[in-house]
Amino acid sequence: MAVDIRIGDLRYEVTLARRHHSPAPDINDPKMVTSFTDRQSIRANIVPTGTMTYLNSIQTEINAITHRITIRWRAGIESQHVILR
């Protein structure tokens, strides 16, 4: 799916980072510790999604989808990468 990006569309500066989960340092603590590495500052377009997308994401019991983020193509982006504002 090709996306037409015009000059000025990528007006928000966001941080692209790789998310890592590791066990908590205390052996009795069952929680996972989340850390972020490989932070890069990139430009993005952030647009709120419509009401139907939000309602459908709630019905599928995943985290609610509230915004669509568009960035330029980058090699090596995987499912561990997240956008931090």
BELUR-V487625 format. One record per run of one state. SS is the DSSP state (H for helix, E for strand, L for the rest). FROM is the first residue (numbers start at 0). TO is the last residue. If there is no record, write none. Layout:
SS/FROM/TO
SS/FROM/TO
This chain:
L/0/10
E/11/22
L/23/30
E/31/47
L/48/49
H/50/58
L/59/65
E/66/70
L/71/79
E/80/83
L/84/84
